[in-house]
Amino acid sequence: MENKTERQIIYGKNAVSEALNSDKEIDTLFAQKGITLGNIIPNAKKRGIVVKDVSDEKLTAMCGTPKHGGVAAELCAAEYAELDDILAVSEQKGTPPFIIIADEIADPHNLGAIIRSAEAAGADGVIIPKRRSASLNSTVFKTSAGAAAWIKVARVSNLVDTIKTLKKRNIWVYGMEANGTPYDKTDFTGGTAIVVGSEGFGLGRLVRESCDEVLSLPMNGKVNSLNASVSAGILMYEVVRQRNR
């Protein structure tokens, strides 16, 4: 059966199996540890769905009932795009690519805010990793103020490989960290991808090494960092400012 909550959770073996066999966009499958679920987990993995092992208590809290059958699925609040779909946007507009990459942004409110800013700034799309990241769930959709319905969001297995693909398309990839080149010294008028690091940890090592350049914002106060979505928004609008000159 389906739980009518904001998170759009479907639970129970039969309901989840039917969802997997249909065209429903499933964000994450939650499987209780130690429970036999037949072909549910293999089918989910075949579709590229993230599978998380959880406790009985966690499932009960998610579903609002202990009669969850050991499995639940969270539906996507919006459909994911492919990387090629995002790359096609700039081709259709006749403008240099402008892409935002969220490197393991775990807070759905931060991811939603980044998506909202990206859509407002006219970015072609947002890229997120499948693992260790907030996903396109209802909280992200709500925080984005509906922007997630208007901008393409791709979910990829490997950010480093994706960055390499972008660089092959003559797109410069810029990471954001405290000890980088001042952002206002950079030319964003060509193909641009901005990588936003995770809250508290910044860019992953391999992701950072894959960037063409690492940029920073001036910190003139006592606090030495900004919220990930705020710093991302500042950099996005620097791209807009330069391209509108």
C-alpha positions in Angstrom: 0.0 0.0 0.0 1.0 3.7 -0.3 1.6 6.0 2.6 0.1 9.4 1.9 3.0 11.4 3.3 5.2 14.1 1.9 7.9 11.6 1.1 5.8 9.5 -1.2 6.7 6.1 0.3 5.4 2.8 -1.1 5.8 -0.2 1.1 5.1 -3.9 1.2 6.6 -6.6 -1.1 3.7 -6.7 -3.6 3.4 -2.9 -3.9 7.2 -2.4 -4.3 7.4 -5.3 -6.8 4.6 -3.8 -8.9 6.3 -0.4 -8.8 9.6 -1.9 -10.0 7.8 -3.6 -12.9 6.0 -0.4 -13.9 7.4 2.9 -15.3 7.3 4.6 -11.9 10.4 6.6 -11.1 11.8 5.2 -7.9 14.5 7.2 -6.1 15.6 4.8 -3.3 14.8 1.3 -2.2 14.9 0.6 1.6 15.4 -3.1 2.5 15.2 -4.4 6.0 18.4 -6.3 7.1 18.0 -10.0 7.3 14.7 -10.2 5.3 14.3 -12.3 2.2 12.8 -10.2 -0.6 13.1 -12.5 -3.6 13.9 -10.6 -6.8 13.1 -7.1 -5.4 16.7 -6.1 -4.7 18.2 -7.5 -8.0 15.5 -5.9 -10.0 16.1 -2.5 -8.3 19.8 -2.7 -8.9 19.2 -3.7 -12.5 17.2 -0.4 -12.9 20.1 1.5 -11.3 18.1 2.3 -8.2 20.0 3.0 -5.0 19.4 0.3 -2.4 19.9 1.0 1.3 19.9 -1.5 4.2 17.8 -0.3 7.1 16.5 -1.6 10.4 13.0 -2.6 11.2 12.6 0.5 13.4 13.7 2.8 10.5 11.2 1.2 8.1 8.4 1.5 10.7 9.1 5.1 11.2 9.2 5.8 7.5 6.0 3.9 6.7 4.1 4.8 9.7 3.3 1.2 10.5 5.2 -2.0 11.5 3.3 -3.9 8.7 5.8 -2.8 6.0 6.8 -6.3 4.8 10.5 -5.5 5.1 10.8 -3.2 2.1 9.8 0.3 1.1 10.5 2.5 -2.0 10.6 6.3 -2.1 9.3 7.7 -5.4 11.0 10.5 -7.3 9.3 13.9 -7.0 10.5 14.5 -10.6 12.2 12.5 -13.3 15.9 12.4 -13.6 17.5 13.5 -16.9 20.6 12.0 -18.6 23.8 13.9 -19.0 23.2 14.2 -22.7 19.9 15.9 -22.0 21.6 18.6 -20.1 24.3 19.0 -22.8 21.6 19.4 -25.4 20.1 22.4 -23.6 22.9 24.7 -24.4 23.0 23.4 -28.0 19.3 24.3 -28.4 19.8 27.7 -26.8 22.9 28.4 -28.8 24.9 29.4 -25.7 28.0 28.0 -24.0 27.2 25.2 -21.6 26.4 26.3 -18.0 26.2 23.3 -15.6 26.1 23.0 -11.8 27.6 19.8 -10.1 26.7 19.1 -6.5 29.4 17.0 -4.9 27.8 15.0 -2.2 25.4 17.7 -0.9 23.7 15.6 1.8 21.2 18.2 3.1 18.0 18.1 0.9 17.3 21.8 1.8 20.7 22.8 0.5 20.3 20.8 -2.7 16.8 22.2 -3.2 18.2 25.8 -2.8 21.0 25.1 -5.3 18.5 23.8 -7.8 16.4 26.8 -7.3 19.3 29.2 -7.8 20.5 27.2 -10.9 17.1 27.4 -12.5 16.8 31.2 -11.8 20.3 31.8 -13.1 19.5 30.0 -16.4 21.8 27.0 -15.9 21.4 24.1 -18.3 21.1 21.5 -15.6 22.3 20.1 -12.3 24.3 16.9 -11.8 24.3 14.9 -8.5 25.9 11.6 -7.6 23.9 8.5 -6.8 25.7 7.9 -3.5 26.2 10.0 -0.4 23.9 12.8 -1.7 20.5 14.1 -1.2 18.2 12.9 -4.0 15.4 14.4 -6.0 12.8 13.6 -3.3 9.8 15.7 -2.2 11.8 17.7 0.3 14.3 18.8 -2.4 11.4 19.5 -4.8 9.6 21.6 -2.2 12.7 23.5 -1.1 13.5 24.3 -4.8 10.1 26.1 -5.0 9.2 23.9 -7.9 12.4 24.7 -9.9 13.2 21.0 -10.0 10.3 20.6 -12.4 11.8 23.1 -14.8 15.6 22.4 -14.8 17.1 19.1 -15.8 18.7 17.1 -12.9 21.0 14.1 -13.8 22.0 11.5 -11.3 25.3 9.8 -12.2 27.3 6.9 -10.8 30.7 8.5 -11.0 31.3 12.3 -10.8 34.9 12.1 -11.8 34.0 10.2 -15.0 31.3 12.8 -15.7 33.7 15.6 -15.2 36.1 14.0 -17.7 33.2 13.8 -20.2 32.4 17.5 -19.7 36.1 18.4 -20.3 36.1 16.5 -23.5 33.2 18.7 -24.6 35.4 21.8 -24.0 33.6 22.7 -20.8 35.9 24.2 -18.0 35.2 22.7 -14.6 35.6 25.0 -11.6 35.6 23.7 -8.0 34.7 25.9 -5.0 37.0 25.9 -1.9 38.4 28.4 0.6 42.0 28.4 -0.8 41.3 28.9 -4.5 41.8 31.6 -7.1 39.5 34.6 -6.5 36.3 33.9 -8.4 36.2 37.4 -10.0 39.5 36.8 -11.8 38.0 34.0 -13.8 36.4 34.1 -17.3 33.1 32.3 -17.3 32.0 33.3 -20.8 32.9 29.9 -22.3 31.6 26.4 -21.4 31.4 26.3 -17.6 30.6 23.7 -14.9 30.7 24.8 -11.3 31.3 22.1 -8.7 29.8 22.8 -5.2 31.4 20.8 -2.4 29.6 19.1 0.4 28.7 20.7 3.7 31.6 20.6 6.1 33.9 18.5 3.9 34.2 20.5 0.7 35.2 18.8 -2.5 36.2 15.1 -2.6 39.8 14.6 -3.3 39.4 13.0 -6.7 36.8 15.5 -7.7 39.0 18.4 -6.7 41.9 16.9 -8.7 39.7 16.6 -11.7 38.7 20.3 -11.7 40.5 22.6 -14.1 40.7 25.3 -11.4 39.5 25.8 -7.8 37.9 29.1 -7.0 37.2 30.9 -3.7 35.0 33.7 -2.4 36.4 36.5 -0.2 35.8 36.0 3.5 36.1 39.4 5.3 34.3 38.5 8.5 35.0 36.3 11.5 33.3 33.3 9.8 35.5 31.5 7.2 32.8 29.8 5.1 29.3 30.2 3.6 26.5 27.8 3.3 27.0 25.6 0.2 23.9 26.9 -1.5 24.7 30.6 -0.8 28.3 30.3 -2.2 27.0 28.4 -5.2 24.4 31.2 -5.9 27.0 33.9 -5.7 29.2 32.1 -8.3 26.2 31.3 -10.6 25.3 35.0 -10.8 28.9 35.9 -11.5 28.5 33.7 -14.6 25.3 35.5 -15.4 26.9 38.9 -14.9 29.8 38.1 -17.2 27.6 36.6 -19.9 25.1 39.6 -19.9 27.9 42.2 -20.4 
